[in-house]
Structure formats: C-alpha cells, structure tokens
C-alpha cells in the first residue's frame, strides 16, 4: 500500500565510526512513522533503544541457529577467532593485509552467520535492509538477496574510491588472488555456501566491487570530497547501475542522544580545545564547516594514512 509504514532492518557491527552515522537515519525514519529494527551487538542496545528502534541481539540469533558453533558475542570477535583458529598472520602493516585475512575467513564466517540472519529477517520481515558496507556484515546483504529484500549499504569511508584503497592497500592483485585461491578452508566454504544457498560466489570475490549487490549506497561525505575512482572501477559501477547518495557526515544533533563512545547532552561539555572553539564560534553566529577525516586518513597506515600517496590525474595512485 502506497504510503504505508515500512519496517527497516539495520545490520551493523559494534564500531562507533560505522554505527553512529546510522542513528540519524533511524531517527528520521521513526519520525516519519516507519518501524526500525537493529540487528547488532548487545553493547549497542542503549544507543539503539534511545532512538526508539527495536533491538535484536545478533549473538543470540547466531548462537541459536549455528549449532553452538557461534560462541562469540559480536561479529568482530567471530572473524578474529577464525583468523586465530587458522593461524593467519598479516604480511604487512597496511590495511590490505588485514582485509586479506578477513577475506580469507569471510565465507567461513558467513556459513555461521547466515542461519541466524535469515531467521531474523524471517521474523521481522523488513521491507528494506540497511547494512554496514564492510566485509564483516556480508551476511546481511546475502540474506536480504535470498529473501528478495532491497538492500542499502551505509559506506562510512570517503566513497567507493576510498573503499577500494582501504580493501587492498599494500597488497598486489596477483597476491590477493593467489592467497584466496590457495587457502583451502576458504575454497571449501565457498563451495558449501553455493551448494546450500545458491549464492554463486566466486572463490576470488573482486575486492574492489564488494558493494555491487546492494540497491543504493549512502556515503557519509559530500560528492566533492570523495576519493576519486580510477576509470575501470567507475565504469564497473556504472555498468552495475550502482547508485551512490552522498549524504554527508550524518551527525546526530538530537539533545540527549546516546552514541557509541559518547553522549550528546548538556553535560557533554568536553575538554577539547577544538570543540570549545567551535562552540564559541557557533554562539557568536559564525558558520562552521566540518570535514570528516575519518579514522583511516588520520592514522599512520602507509597506504591510507597521512603518509599515503595521492591520486594522479589519471585516477590512479
């Protein structure tokens, strides 16, 4: 029915930079009369419930539907446990080496995650799924696809070009392919997922096109501030019909709002000199421009941190 309230499922991991931007979106939907359900970690419950949304424990669902193989309380610990279990070591300090190990166990993790995630979707029956675009929440995307539910990603890096840099920084394409093809547990898990769920997953998922299956992508920067895509990547997304909506930093200015790692309220005076200066400027009626740098850009990582190389006129590093 046109105009009828929607049920929207939000699937996120417990990391402030990924989840906090989702809260203004949830509040906006709730204010319009829609229903919001969060499928996430117990530690996020206070922030979720402060928006008026329903909370659902990801650990409870996965423990109930994974034959007791899912014994950790968050998606992050699941991946960390699988990496440790298989003795994987990072081959360097850049983000690409971390993401390569996560990719190696990602289908092993999806095997454990999908039964619980499908049960959650079957119970809530959402009209739309909003999910964290990073690898750790792929189960939400796949489950939505299997149930024929539109999926919208929330991308909290500076656009698809930045996502490509984050995924592969420091790792050559040939090494990425070789590592995944040569990791037998990943190959076997991919085969089992395809046989059981018909996902059609390749052993080597193109690392730069992990966003390809969603309907729309919300990006927490402006179009003018996004990292450029090199031509082949831009053409690939164009061919997929991918839609990127540049929505800005999605700051939650609601008085009393609870966020991961902080609370928005009068008691939140803060000791930051920068914050104090911003408040003083605002009180004086001056305009303030906020450019979100993100935790990657302000890190010391060689590929995506302060010392990272720039992108040339051809769209390449």
Buried (B, 14 or more C-beta within 10 A) or exposed (E): EEEEEEBBBBBBBBBBBBBBBBBBBBBEBBEEEBBBBBBBBBEBBEBBEBBEBBBBBBBBBBBBBBEEEBEBBBBBBBBBBBBEEBEBEBBBEBBBBBBBBBBBBBBBBBBBBBBBBBBBBEEBEBBBBBBBBBBBBBBBBBBBBBBEBBBBBBBBBBBBBBBBBBBBBBBEEEBBBEBBEEBEBBBBBBEEBBEEBEBEBEBBBBBBBBBBBBBBBBBBBBEEEBBBBBEEBBEBBEEEEBEBEBBBBBBBEBEEBBBBEBEBEEEEEEEEEEEEEBBEEEEEEEEEEEEBEBBBBEBEBBBBBEEBEEBEEEBEE
